Amino acid sequence: MKRLVRLLLTIALAVVVLTGFRWYRYVTNSDSPYDEIGITLNNSMPGPINSWGCAKLKNTFANSLPPYGCGAGDATQWK
């Protein structure tokens, strides 16, 4: 039973680390703000983390339309 709990915790930790890395890579080092997986991950993050990610994307892609979750009101302006 102890081995099963340890295995499940290890798998859960690996998923969290890989998801977090993928999200961080999207907001800091992306060629396009319209990566579907990155948009989904950023949009599902809690408020302060989503705001930070949107700010990083805005710094990099200020002249582009904001991706889903980073647009204000009419979705043509950044938050």
mmCIF file of the N, C-alpha and C atoms, coordinates in Angstrom:
data_MODEL
# 
_entry.id   MODEL 
# 
loop_
_atom_site.group_PDB 
_atom_site.id 
_atom_site.type_symbol 
_atom_site.label_atom_id 
_atom_site.label_alt_id 
_atom_site.label_comp_id 
_atom_site.label_asym_id 
_atom_site.label_entity_id 
_atom_site.label_seq_id 
_atom_site.pdbx_PDB_ins_code 
_atom_site.Cartn_x 
_atom_site.Cartn_y 
_atom_site.Cartn_z 
_atom_site.occupancy 
_atom_site.B_iso_or_equiv 
_atom_site.pdbx_formal_charge 
_atom_site.auth_seq_id 
_atom_site.auth_comp_id 
_atom_site.auth_asym_id 
_atom_site.auth_atom_id 
_atom_site.pdbx_PDB_model_num 
ATOM 1   N N  . MET A 1 1  ? 0.815   -1.189 0.000   1.00 0.00 ? 1  MET A N  1 
ATOM 2   C CA . MET A 1 1  ? 0.000   0.000  0.000   1.00 0.00 ? 1  MET A CA 1 
ATOM 3   C C  . MET A 1 1  ? 0.862   1.257  0.000   1.00 0.00 ? 1  MET A C  1 
ATOM 4   N N  . LYS A 1 2  ? 1.948   1.209  0.760   1.00 0.00 ? 2  LYS A N  1 
ATOM 5   C CA . LYS A 1 2  ? 2.855   2.342  0.841   1.00 0.00 ? 2  LYS A CA 1 
ATOM 6   C C  . LYS A 1 2  ? 3.499   2.632  -0.522  1.00 0.00 ? 2  LYS A C  1 
ATOM 7   N N  . ARG A 1 3  ? 3.834   1.590  -1.247  1.00 0.00 ? 3  ARG A N  1 
ATOM 8   C CA . ARG A 1 3  ? 4.446   1.755  -2.568  1.00 0.00 ? 3  ARG A CA 1 
ATOM 9   C C  . ARG A 1 3  ? 3.469   2.382  -3.549  1.00 0.00 ? 3  ARG A C  1 
ATOM 10  N N  . LEU A 1 4  ? 2.205   2.005  -3.454  1.00 0.00 ? 4  LEU A N  1 
ATOM 11  C CA . LEU A 1 4  ? 1.187   2.560  -4.350  1.00 0.00 ? 4  LEU A CA 1 
ATOM 12  C C  . LEU A 1 4  ? 1.003   4.056  -4.103  1.00 0.00 ? 4  LEU A C  1 
ATOM 13  N N  . VAL A 1 5  ? 0.936   4.457  -2.852  1.00 0.00 ? 5  VAL A N  1 
ATOM 14  C CA . VAL A 1 5  ? 0.797   5.875  -2.516  1.00 0.00 ? 5  VAL A CA 1 
ATOM 15  C C  . VAL A 1 5  ? 2.008   6.651  -3.007  1.00 0.00 ? 5  VAL A C  1 
ATOM 16  N N  . ARG A 1 6  ? 3.178   6.114  -2.800  1.00 0.00 ? 6  ARG A N  1 
ATOM 17  C CA . ARG A 1 6  ? 4.403   6.762  -3.252  1.00 0.00 ? 6  ARG A CA 1 
ATOM 18  C C  . ARG A 1 6  ? 4.427   6.892  -4.769  1.00 0.00 ? 6  ARG A C  1 
ATOM 19  N N  . LEU A 1 7  ? 4.003   5.857  -5.478  1.00 0.00 ? 7  LEU A N  1 
ATOM 20  C CA . LEU A 1 7  ? 3.952   5.894  -6.939  1.00 0.00 ? 7  LEU A CA 1 
ATOM 21  C C  . LEU A 1 7  ? 2.952   6.945  -7.425  1.00 0.00 ? 7  LEU A C  1 
ATOM 22  N N  . LEU A 1 8  ? 1.781   6.992  -6.813  1.00 0.00 ? 8  LEU A N  1 
ATOM 23  C CA . LEU A 1 8  ? 0.773   7.973  -7.208  1.00 0.00 ? 8  LEU A CA 1 
ATOM 24  C C  . LEU A 1 8  ? 1.233   9.405  -6.943  1.00 0.00 ? 8  LEU A C  1 
ATOM 25  N N  . LEU A 1 9  ? 1.892   9.622  -5.816  1.00 0.00 ? 9  LEU A N  1 
ATOM 26  C CA . LEU A 1 9  ? 2.433   10.946 -5.518  1.00 0.00 ? 9  LEU A CA 1 
ATOM 27  C C  . LEU A 1 9  ? 3.527   11.343 -6.505  1.00 0.00 ? 9  LEU A C  1 
ATOM 28  N N  . THR A 1 10 ? 4.353   10.405 -6.880  1.00 0.00 ? 10 THR A N  1 
ATOM 29  C CA . THR A 1 10 ? 5.411   10.669 -7.851  1.00 0.00 ? 10 THR A CA 1 
ATOM 30  C C  . THR A 1 10 ? 4.815   11.024 -9.207  1.00 0.00 ? 10 THR A C  1 
ATOM 31  N N  . ILE A 1 11 ? 3.809   10.295 -9.622  1.00 0.00 ? 11 ILE A N  1 
ATOM 32  C CA . ILE A 1 11 ? 3.153   10.585 -10.901 1.00 0.00 ? 11 ILE A CA 1 
ATOM 33  C C  . ILE A 1 11 ? 2.477   11.951 -10.860 1.00 0.00 ? 11 ILE A C  1 
ATOM 34  N N  . ALA A 1 12 ? 1.789   12.260 -9.770  1.00 0.00 ? 12 ALA A N  1 
ATOM 35  C CA . ALA A 1 12 ? 1.125   13.559 -9.637  1.00 0.00 ? 12 ALA A CA 1 
ATOM 36  C C  . ALA A 1 12 ? 2.145   14.696 -9.666  1.00 0.00 ? 12 ALA A C  1 
ATOM 37  N N  . LEU A 1 13 ? 3.250   14.543 -8.982  1.00 0.00 ? 13 LEU A N  1 
ATOM 38  C CA . LEU A 1 13 ? 4.295   15.556 -8.981  1.00 0.00 ? 13 LEU A CA 1 
ATOM 39  C C  . LEU A 1 13 ? 4.881   15.744 -10.379 1.00 0.00 ? 13 LEU A C  1 
ATOM 40  N N  . ALA A 1 14 ? 5.110   14.656 -11.087 1.00 0.00 ? 14 ALA A N  1 
ATOM 41  C CA . ALA A 1 14 ? 5.642   14.730 -12.449 1.00 0.00 ? 14 ALA A CA 1 
ATOM 42  C C  . ALA A 1 14 ? 4.684   15.473 -13.377 1.00 0.00 ? 14 ALA A C  1 
ATOM 43  N N  . VAL A 1 15 ? 3.402   15.217 -13.243 1.00 0.00 ? 15 VAL A N  1 
ATOM 44  C CA . VAL A 1 15 ? 2.407   15.910 -14.067 1.00 0.00 ? 15 VAL A CA 1 
ATOM 45  C C  . VAL A 1 15 ? 2.409   17.406 -13.764 1.00 0.00 ? 15 VAL A C  1 
ATOM 46  N N  . VAL A 1 16 ? 2.458   17.768 -12.495 1.00 0.00 ? 16 VAL A N  1 
ATOM 47  C CA . VAL A 1 16 ? 2.473   19.181 -12.110 1.00 0.00 ? 16 VAL A CA 1 
ATOM 48  C C  . VAL A 1 16 ? 3.730   19.873 -12.635 1.00 0.00 ? 16 VAL A C  1 
ATOM 49  N N  . VAL A 1 17 ? 4.871   19.239 -12.501 1.00 0.00 ? 17 VAL A N  1 
ATOM 50  C CA . VAL A 1 17 ? 6.126   19.835 -12.965 1.00 0.00 ? 17 VAL A CA 1 
ATOM 51  C C  . VAL A 1 17 ? 6.122   19.990 -14.481 1.00 0.00 ? 17 VAL A C  1 
ATOM 52  N N  . LEU A 1 18 ? 5.707   18.980 -15.211 1.00 0.00 ? 18 LEU A N  1 
ATOM 53  C CA . LEU A 1 18 ? 5.698   19.060 -16.667 1.00 0.00 ? 18 LEU A CA 1 
ATOM 54  C C  . LEU A 1 18 ? 4.691   20.085 -17.176 1.00 0.00 ? 18 LEU A C  1 
ATOM 55  N N  . THR A 1 19 ? 3.531   20.152 -16.554 1.00 0.00 ? 19 THR A N  1 
ATOM 56  C CA . THR A 1 19 ? 2.527   21.140 -16.947 1.00 0.00 ? 19 THR A CA 1 
ATOM 57  C C  . THR A 1 19 ? 3.018   22.553 -16.650 1.00 0.00 ? 19 THR A C  1 
ATOM 58  N N  . GLY A 1 20 ? 3.597   22.737 -15.486 1.00 0.00 ? 20 GLY A N  1 
ATOM 59  C CA . GLY A 1 20 ? 4.138   24.046 -15.124 1.00 0.00 ? 20 GLY A CA 1 
ATOM 60  C C  . GLY A 1 20 ? 5.258   24.479 -16.045 1.00 0.00 ? 20 GLY A C  1 
ATOM 61  N N  . PHE A 1 21 ? 6.125   23.549 -16.406 1.00 0.00 ? 21 PHE A N  1 
ATOM 62  C CA . PHE A 1 21 ? 7.216   23.868 -17.334 1.00 0.00 ? 21 PHE A CA 1 
ATOM 63  C C  . PHE A 1 21 ? 6.667   24.254 -18.692 1.00 0.00 ? 21 PHE A C  1 
ATOM 64  N N  . ARG A 1 22 ? 5.684   23.530 -19.176 1.00 0.00 ? 22 ARG A N  1 
ATOM 65  C CA . ARG A 1 22 ? 5.084   23.818 -20.492 1.00 0.00 ? 22 ARG A CA 1 
ATOM 66  C C  . ARG A 1 22 ? 4.430   25.199 -20.491 1.00 0.00 ? 22 ARG A C  1 
ATOM 67  N N  . TRP A 1 23 ? 3.719   25.531 -19.418 1.00 0.00 ? 23 TRP A N  1 
ATOM 68  C CA . TRP A 1 23 ? 3.094   26.847 -19.305 1.00 0.00 ? 23 TRP A CA 1 
ATOM 69  C C  . TRP A 1 23 ? 4.153   27.949 -19.249 1.00 0.00 ? 23 TRP A C  1 
ATOM 70  N N  . TYR A 1 24 ? 5.182   27.760 -18.424 1.00 0.00 ? 24 TYR A N  1 
ATOM 71  C CA . TYR A 1 24 ? 6.235   28.767 -18.287 1.00 0.00 ? 24 TYR A CA 1 
ATOM 72  C C  . TYR A 1 24 ? 6.949   28.991 -19.614 1.00 0.00 ? 24 TYR A C  1 
ATOM 73  N N  . ARG A 1 25 ? 7.215   27.920 -20.330 1.00 0.00 ? 25 ARG A N  1 
ATOM 74  C CA . ARG A 1 25 ? 7.864   28.034 -21.636 1.00 0.00 ? 25 ARG A CA 1 
ATOM 75  C C  . ARG A 1 25 ? 6.987   28.804 -22.612 1.00 0.00 ? 25 ARG A C  1 
ATOM 76  N N  . TYR A 1 26 ? 5.674   28.610 -22.538 1.00 0.00 ? 26 TYR A N  1 
ATOM 77  C CA . TYR A 1 26 ? 4.756   29.332 -23.418 1.00 0.00 ? 26 TYR A CA 1 
ATOM 78  C C  . TYR A 1 26 ? 4.781   30.833 -23.140 1.00 0.00 ? 26 TYR A C  1 
ATOM 79  N N  . VAL A 1 27 ? 4.696   31.227 -21.879 1.00 0.00 ? 27 VAL A N  1 
ATOM 80  C CA . VAL A 1 27 ? 4.601   32.657 -21.584 1.00 0.00 ? 27 VAL A CA 1 
ATOM 81  C C  . VAL A 1 27 ? 5.934   33.388 -21.673 1.00 0.00 ? 27 VAL A C  1 
ATOM 82  N N  . THR A 1 28 ? 7.044   32.690 -21.581 1.00 0.00 ? 28 THR A N  1 
ATOM 83  C CA . THR A 1 28 ? 8.342   33.374 -21.604 1.00 0.00 ? 28 THR A CA 1 
ATOM 84  C C  . THR A 1 28 ? 9.142   33.164 -22.871 1.00 0.00 ? 28 THR A C  1 
ATOM 85  N N  . ASN A 1 29 ? 8.863   32.122 -23.621 1.00 0.00 ? 29 ASN A N  1 
ATOM 86  C CA . ASN A 1 29 ? 9.737   31.796 -24.749 1.00 0.00 ? 29 ASN A CA 1 
ATOM 87  C C  . ASN A 1 29 ? 8.934   31.194 -25.892 1.00 0.00 ? 29 ASN A C  1 
ATOM 88  N N  . SER A 1 30 ? 7.961   31.919 -26.387 1.00 0.00 ? 30 SER A N  1 
ATOM 89  C CA . SER A 1 30 ? 7.102   31.397 -27.434 1.00 0.00 ? 30 SER A CA 1 
ATOM 90  C C  . SER A 1 30 ? 7.275   32.219 -28.705 1.00 0.00 ? 30 SER A C  1 
ATOM 91  N N  . ASP A 1 31 ? 7.116   31.563 -29.842 1.00 0.00 ? 31 ASP A N  1 
ATOM 92  C CA . ASP A 1 31 ? 7.183   32.260 -31.125 1.00 0.00 ? 31 ASP A CA 1 
ATOM 93  C C  . ASP A 1 31 ? 5.851   32.895 -31.488 1.00 0.00 ? 31 ASP A C  1 
ATOM 94  N N  . SER A 1 32 ? 4.777   32.397 -30.902 1.00 0.00 ? 32 SER A N  1 
ATOM 95  C CA . SER A 1 32 ? 3.441   32.884 -31.213 1.00 0.00 ? 32 SER A CA 1 
ATOM 96  C C  . SER A 1 32 ? 2.577   32.878 -29.951 1.00 0.00 ? 32 SER A C  1 
ATOM 97  N N  . PRO A 1 33 ? 1.747   33.902 -29.763 1.00 0.00 ? 33 PRO A N  1 
ATOM 98  C CA . PRO A 1 33 ? 0.864   33.893 -28.602 1.00 0.00 ? 33 PRO A CA 1 
ATOM 99  C C  . PRO A 1 33 ? -0.361  33.007 -28.799 1.00 0.00 ? 33 PRO A C  1 
ATOM 100 N N  . TYR A 1 34 ? -0.469  32.377 -29.966 1.00 0.00 ? 34 TYR A N  1 
ATOM 101 C CA . TYR A 1 34 ? -1.668  31.617 -30.301 1.00 0.00 ? 34 TYR A CA 1 
ATOM 102 C C  . TYR A 1 34 ? -1.473  30.103 -30.251 1.00 0.00 ? 34 TYR A C  1 
ATOM 103 N N  . ASP A 1 35 ? -0.542  29.636 -29.444 1.00 0.00 ? 35 ASP A N  1 
ATOM 104 C CA . ASP A 1 35 ? -0.332  28.212 -29.238 1.00 0.00 ? 35 ASP A CA 1 
ATOM 105 C C  . ASP A 1 35 ? -1.500  27.657 -28.423 1.00 0.00 ? 35 ASP A C  1 
ATOM 106 N N  . GLU A 1 36 ? -2.226  26.704 -28.989 1.00 0.00 ? 36 GLU A N  1 
ATOM 107 C CA . GLU A 1 36 ? -3.461  26.212 -28.357 1.00 0.00 ? 36 GLU A CA 1 
ATOM 108 C C  . GLU A 1 36 ? -3.242  25.641 -26.960 1.00 0.00 ? 36 GLU A C  1 
ATOM 109 N N  . ILE A 1 37 ? -2.205  24.853 -26.797 1.00 0.00 ? 37 ILE A N  1 
ATOM 110 C CA . ILE A 1 37 ? -1.944  24.256 -25.486 1.00 0.00 ? 37 ILE A CA 1 
ATOM 111 C C  . ILE A 1 37 ? -1.546  25.330 -24.487 1.00 0.00 ? 37 ILE A C  1 
ATOM 112 N N  . GLY A 1 38 ? -0.703  26.252 -24.904 1.00 0.00 ? 38 GLY A N  1 
ATOM 113 C CA . GLY A 1 38 ? -0.291  27.337 -24.024 1.00 0.00 ? 38 GLY A CA 1 
ATOM 114 C C  . GLY A 1 38 ? -1.456  28.217 -23.606 1.00 0.00 ? 38 GLY A C  1 
ATOM 115 N N  . ILE A 1 39 ? -2.344  28.525 -24.539 1.00 0.00 ? 39 ILE A N  1 
ATOM 116 C CA . ILE A 1 39 ? -3.519  29.334 -24.217 1.00 0.00 ? 39 ILE A CA 1 
ATOM 117 C C  . ILE A 1 39 ? -4.386  28.615 -23.193 1.00 0.00 ? 39 ILE A C  1 
ATOM 118 N N  . THR A 1 40 ? -4.593  27.327 -23.403 1.00 0.00 ? 40 THR A N  1 
ATOM 119 C CA . THR A 1 40 ? -5.417  26.546 -22.477 1.00 0.00 ? 40 THR A CA 1 
ATOM 120 C C  . THR A 1 40 ? -4.790  26.510 -21.090 1.00 0.00 ? 40 THR A C  1 
ATOM 121 N N  . LEU A 1 41 ? -3.500  26.268 -21.020 1.00 0.00 ? 41 LEU A N  1 
ATOM 122 C CA . LEU A 1 41 ? -2.820  26.227 -19.725 1.00 0.00 ? 41 LEU A CA 1 
ATOM 123 C C  . LEU A 1 41 ? -2.872  27.586 -19.027 1.00 0.00 ? 41 LEU A C  1 
ATOM 124 N N  . ASN A 1 42 ? -2.591  28.658 -19.759 1.00 0.00 ? 42 ASN A N  1 
ATOM 125 C CA . ASN A 1 42 ? -2.587  29.983 -19.155 1.00 0.00 ? 42 ASN A CA 1 
ATOM 126 C C  . ASN A 1 42 ? -3.987  30.365 -18.686 1.00 0.00 ? 42 ASN A C  1 
ATOM 127 N N  . ASN A 1 43 ? -4.990  30.031 -19.467 1.00 0.00 ? 43 ASN A N  1 
ATOM 128 C CA . ASN A 1 43 ? -6.353  30.370 -19.107 1.00 0.00 ? 43 ASN A CA 1 
ATOM 129 C C  . ASN A 1 43 ? -6.847  29.586 -17.888 1.00 0.00 ? 43 ASN A C  1 
ATOM 130 N N  . SER A 1 44 ? -6.278  28.414 -17.652 1.00 0.00 ? 44 SER A N  1 
ATOM 131 C CA . SER A 1 44 ? -6.715  27.601 -16.512 1.00 0.00 ? 44 SER A CA 1 
ATOM 132 C C  . SER A 1 44 ? -5.925  27.887 -15.236 1.00 0.00 ? 44 SER A C  1 
ATOM 133 N N  . MET A 1 45 ? -4.934  28.746 -15.316 1.00 0.00 ? 45 MET A N  1 
ATOM 134 C CA . MET A 1 45 ? -4.165  29.110 -14.126 1.00 0.00 ? 45 MET A CA 1 
ATOM 135 C C  . MET A 1 45 ? -4.980  30.037 -13.219 1.00 0.00 ? 45 MET A C  1 
ATOM 136 N N  . PRO A 1 46 ? -4.679  30.026 -11.913 1.00 0.00 ? 46 PRO A N  1 
ATOM 137 C CA . PRO A 1 46 ? -5.358  30.948 -10.995 1.00 0.00 ? 46 PRO A CA 1 
ATOM 138 C C  . PRO A 1 46 ? -5.094  32.409 -11.390 1.00 0.00 ? 46 PRO A C  1 
ATOM 139 N N  . GLY A 1 47 ? -5.949  33.316 -10.960 1.00 0.00 ? 47 GLY A N  1 
ATOM 140 C CA . GLY A 1 47 ? -5.905  34.722 -11.346 1.00 0.00 ? 47 GLY A CA 1 
ATOM 141 C C  . GLY A 1 47 ? -4.544  35.398 -11.369 1.00 0.00 ? 47 GLY A C  1 
ATOM 142 N N  . PRO A 1 48 ? -3.793  35.422 -10.269 1.00 0.00 ? 48 PRO A N  1 
ATOM 143 C CA . PRO A 1 48 ? -2.509  36.126 -10.276 1.00 0.00 ? 48 PRO A CA 1 
ATOM 144 C C  . PRO A 1 48 ? -1.489  35.503 -11.248 1.00 0.00 ? 48 PRO A C  1 
ATOM 145 N N  . ILE A 1 49 ? -1.499  34.199 -11.365 1.00 0.00 ? 49 ILE A N  1 
ATOM 146 C CA . ILE A 1 49 ? -0.562  33.536 -12.271 1.00 0.00 ? 49 ILE A CA 1 
ATOM 147 C C  . ILE A 1 49 ? -0.964  33.819 -13.715 1.00 0.00 ? 49 ILE A C  1 
ATOM 148 N N  . ASN A 1 50 ? -2.264  33.795 -14.000 1.00 0.00 ? 50 ASN A N  1 
ATOM 149 C CA . ASN A 1 50 ? -2.757  34.127 -15.333 1.00 0.00 ? 50 ASN A CA 1 
ATOM 150 C C  . ASN A 1 50 ? -2.406  35.567 -15.687 1.00 0.00 ? 50 ASN A C  1 
ATOM 151 N N  . SER A 1 51 ? -2.567  36.476 -14.754 1.00 0.00 ? 51 SER A N  1 
ATOM 152 C CA . SER A 1 51 ? -2.245  37.894 -15.007 1.00 0.00 ? 51 SER A CA 1 
ATOM 153 C C  . SER A 1 51 ? -0.758  38.066 -15.298 1.00 0.00 ? 51 SER A C  1 
ATOM 154 N N  . TRP A 1 52 ? 0.082   37.361 -14.554 1.00 0.00 ? 52 TRP A N  1 
ATOM 155 C CA . TRP A 1 52 ? 1.524   37.443 -14.790 1.00 0.00 ? 52 TRP A CA 1 
ATOM 156 C C  . TRP A 1 52 ? 1.860   36.905 -16.176 1.00 0.00 ? 52 TRP A C  1 
ATOM 157 N N  . GLY A 1 53 ? 1.251   35.770 -16.543 1.00 0.00 ? 53 GLY A N  1 
ATOM 158 C CA . GLY A 1 53 ? 1.489   35.187 -17.858 1.00 0.00 ? 53 GLY A CA 1 
ATOM 159 C C  . GLY A 1 53 ? 1.030   36.114 -18.971 1.00 0.00 ? 53 GLY A C  1 
ATOM 160 N N  . CYS A 1 54 ? -0.129  36.743 -18.792 1.00 0.00 ? 54 CYS A N  1 
ATOM 161 C CA . CYS A 1 54 ? -0.633  37.682 -19.798 1.00 0.00 ? 54 CYS A CA 1 
ATOM 162 C C  . CYS A 1 54 ? 0.292   38.895 -19.919 1.00 0.00 ? 54 CYS A C  1 
ATOM 163 N N  . ALA A 1 55 ? 0.824   39.363 -18.804 1.00 0.00 ? 55 ALA A N  1 
ATOM 164 C CA . ALA A 1 55 ? 1.749   40.497 -18.844 1.00 0.00 ? 55 ALA A CA 1 
ATOM 165 C C  . ALA A 1 55 ? 3.023   40.137 -19.601 1.00 0.00 ? 55 ALA A C  1 
ATOM 166 N N  . LYS A 1 56 ? 3.534   38.929 -19.376 1.00 0.00 ? 56 LYS A N  1 
ATOM 167 C CA . LYS A 1 56 ? 4.734   38.487 -20.106 1.00 0.00 ? 56 LYS A CA 1 
ATOM 168 C C  . LYS A 1 56 ? 4.443   38.380 -21.599 1.00 0.00 ? 56 LYS A C  1 
ATOM 169 N N  . LEU A 1 57 ? 3.275   37.822 -21.949 1.00 0.00 ? 57 LEU A N  1 
ATOM 170 C CA . LEU A 1 57 ? 2.903   37.713 -23.360 1.00 0.00 ? 57 LEU A CA 1 
ATOM 171 C C  . LEU A 1 57 ? 2.719   39.098 -23.978 1.00 0.00 ? 57 LEU A C  1 
ATOM 172 N N  . LYS A 1 58 ? 2.136   40.025 -23.228 1.00 0.00 ? 58 LYS A N  1 
ATOM 173 C CA . LYS A 1 58 ? 1.932   41.386 -23.734 1.00 0.00 ? 58 LYS A CA 1 
ATOM 174 C C  . LYS A 1 58 ? 3.271   42.063 -24.010 1.00 0.00 ? 58 LYS A C  1 
ATOM 175 N N  . ASN A 1 59 ? 4.259   41.859 -23.135 1.00 0.00 ? 59 ASN A N  1 
ATOM 176 C CA . ASN A 1 59 ? 5.588   42.436 -23.362 1.00 0.00 ? 59 ASN A CA 1 
ATOM 177 C C  . ASN A 1 59 ? 6.212   41.908 -24.643 1.00 0.00 ? 59 ASN A C  1 
ATOM 178 N N  . THR A 1 60 ? 5.990   40.638 -24.935 1.00 0.00 ? 60 THR A N  1 
ATOM 179 C CA . THR A 1 60 ? 6.591   40.018 -26.109 1.00 0.00 ? 60 THR A CA 1 
ATOM 180 C C  . THR A 1 60 ? 5.799   40.291 -27.384 1.00 0.00 ? 60 THR A C  1 
ATOM 181 N N  . PHE A 1 61 ? 4.478   40.274 -27.291 1.00 0.00 ? 61 PHE A N  1 
ATOM 182 C CA . PHE A 1 61 ? 3.616   40.372 -28.474 1.00 0.00 ? 61 PHE A CA 1 
ATOM 183 C C  . PHE A 1 61 ? 2.670   41.569 -28.377 1.00 0.00 ? 61 PHE A C  1 
ATOM 184 N N  . ALA A 1 62 ? 3.162   42.734 -28.040 1.00 0.00 ? 62 ALA A N  1 
ATOM 185 C CA . ALA A 1 62 ? 2.319   43.915 -27.817 1.00 0.00 ? 62 ALA A CA 1 
ATOM 186 C C  . ALA A 1 62 ? 1.542   44.333 -29.064 1.00 0.00 ? 62 ALA A C  1 
ATOM 187 N N  . ASN A 1 63 ? 2.071   44.067 -30.240 1.00 0.00 ? 63 ASN A N  1 
ATOM 188 C CA . ASN A 1 63 ? 1.418   44.498 -31.479 1.00 0.00 ? 63 ASN A CA 1 
ATOM 189 C C  . ASN A 1 63 ? 0.436   43.471 -32.034 1.00 0.00 ? 63 ASN A C  1 
ATOM 190 N N  . SER A 1 64 ? 0.259   42.352 -31.348 1.00 0.00 ? 64 SER A N  1 
ATOM 191 C CA . SER A 1 64 ? -0.656  41.301 -31.792 1.00 0.00 ? 64 SER A CA 1 
ATOM 192 C C  . SER A 1 64 ? -1.947  41.373 -30.991 1.00 0.00 ? 64 SER A C  1 
ATOM 193 N N  . LEU A 1 65 ? -2.982  40.731 -31.515 1.00 0.00 ? 65 LEU A N  1 
ATOM 194 C CA . LEU A 1 65 ? -4.210  40.588 -30.742 1.00 0.00 ? 65 LEU A CA 1 
ATOM 195 C C  . LEU A 1 65 ? -3.940  39.646 -29.576 1.00 0.00 ? 65 LEU A C  1 
ATOM 196 N N  . PRO A 1 66 ? -4.533  39.891 -28.426 1.00 0.00 ? 66 PRO A N  1 
ATOM 197 C CA . PRO A 1 66 ? -4.285  39.028 -27.268 1.00 0.00 ? 66 PRO A CA 1 
ATOM 198 C C  . PRO A 1 66 ? -4.920  37.651 -27.444 1.00 0.00 ? 66 PRO A C  1 
ATOM 199 N N  . PRO A 1 67 ? -4.279  36.609 -26.918 1.00 0.00 ? 67 PRO A N  1 
ATOM 200 C CA . PRO A 1 67 ? -4.888  35.280 -26.960 1.00 0.00 ? 67 PRO A CA 1 
ATOM 201 C C  . PRO A 1 67 ? -6.060  35.201 -25.984 1.00 0.00 ? 67 PRO A C  1 
ATOM 202 N N  . TYR A 1 68 ? -6.853  34.168 -26.118 1.00 0.00 ? 68 TYR A N  1 
ATOM 203 C CA . TYR A 1 68 ? -8.006  33.960 -25.247 1.00 0.00 ? 68 TYR A CA 1 
ATOM 204 C C  . TYR A 1 68 ? -7.548  33.962 -23.792 1.00 0.00 ? 68 TYR A C  1 
ATOM 205 N N  . GLY A 1 69 ? -8.236  34.700 -22.964 1.00 0.00 ? 69 GLY A N  1 
ATOM 206 C CA . GLY A 1 69 ? -7.903  34.784 -21.546 1.00 0.00 ? 69 GLY A CA 1 
ATOM 207 C C  . GLY A 1 69 ? -7.062  35.989 -21.190 1.00 0.00 ? 69 GLY A C  1 
ATOM 208 N N  . CYS A 1 70 ? -6.501  36.666 -22.194 1.00 0.00 ? 70 CYS A N  1 
ATOM 209 C CA . CYS A 1 70 ? -5.673  37.845 -21.943 1.00 0.00 ? 70 CYS A CA 1 
ATOM 210 C C  . CYS A 1 70 ? -6.289  39.114 -22.523 1.00 0.00 ? 70 CYS A C  1 
ATOM 211 N N  . GLY A 1 71 ? -7.440  38.985 -23.147 1.00 0.00 ? 71 GLY A N  1 
ATOM 212 C CA . GLY A 1 71 ? -8.084  40.131 -23.762 1.00 0.00 ? 71 GLY A CA 1 
ATOM 213 C C  . GLY A 1 71 ? -9.032  40.838 -22.804 1.00 0.00 ? 71 GLY A C  1 
ATOM 214 N N  . ALA A 1 72 ? -9.130  42.131 -22.970 1.00 0.00 ? 72 ALA A N  1 
ATOM 215 C CA . ALA A 1 72 ? -10.063 42.924 -22.163 1.00 0.00 ? 72 ALA A CA 1 
ATOM 216 C C  . ALA A 1 72 ? -11.308 43.215 -22.981 1.00 0.00 ? 72 ALA A C  1 
ATOM 217 N N  . GLY A 1 73 ? -12.451 43.169 -22.366 1.00 0.00 ? 73 GLY A N  1 
ATOM 218 C CA . GLY A 1 73 ? -13.719 43.565 -22.973 1.00 0.00 ? 73 GLY A CA 1 
ATOM 219 C C  . GLY A 1 73 ? -13.995 43.002 -24.348 1.00 0.00 ? 73 GLY A C  1 
ATOM 220 N N  . ASP A 1 74 ? -13.591 43.725 -25.372 1.00 0.00 ? 74 ASP A N  1 
ATOM 221 C CA . ASP A 1 74 ? -13.894 43.332 -26.746 1.00 0.00 ? 74 ASP A CA 1 
ATOM 222 C C  . ASP A 1 74 ? -12.855 42.374 -27.339 1.00 0.00 ? 74 ASP A C  1 
ATOM 223 N N  . ALA A 1 75 ? -11.894 41.946 -26.558 1.00 0.00 ? 75 ALA A N  1 
ATOM 224 C CA . ALA A 1 75 ? -10.846 40.990 -26.954 1.00 0.00 ? 75 ALA A CA 1 
ATOM 225 C C  . ALA A 1 75 ? -9.914  41.516 -28.033 1.00 0.00 ? 75 ALA A C  1 
ATOM 226 N N  . THR A 1 76 ? -9.880  42.834 -28.241 1.00 0.00 ? 76 THR A N  1 
ATOM 227 C CA . THR A 1 76 ? -8.913  43.401 -29.167 1.00 0.00 ? 76 THR A CA 1 
ATOM 228 C C  . THR A 1 76 ? -7.822  44.165 -28.426 1.00 0.00 ? 76 THR A C  1 
ATOM 229 N N  . GLN A 1 77 ? -8.002  44.346 -27.125 1.00 0.00 ? 77 GLN A N  1 
ATOM 230 C CA . GLN A 1 77 ? -7.022  45.051 -26.285 1.00 0.00 ? 77 GLN A CA 1 
ATOM 231 C C  . GLN A 1 77 ? -6.518  44.094 -25.198 1.00 0.00 ? 77 GLN A C  1 
ATOM 232 N N  . TRP A 1 78 ? -5.260  44.254 -24.834 1.00 0.00 ? 78 TRP A N  1 
ATOM 233 C CA . TRP A 1 78 ? -4.693  43.445 -23.741 1.00 0.00 ? 78 TRP A CA 1 
ATOM 234 C C  . TRP A 1 78 ? -5.255  43.922 -22.412 1.00 0.00 ? 78 TRP A C  1 
ATOM 235 N N  . LYS A 1 79 ? -5.307  43.028 -21.446 1.00 0.00 ? 79 LYS A N  1 
ATOM 236 C CA . LYS A 1 79 ? -5.752  43.383 -20.085 1.00 0.00 ? 79 LYS A CA 1 
ATOM 237 C C  . LYS A 1 79 ? -4.810  44.371 -19.481 1.00 0.00 ? 79 LYS A C  1 
# 
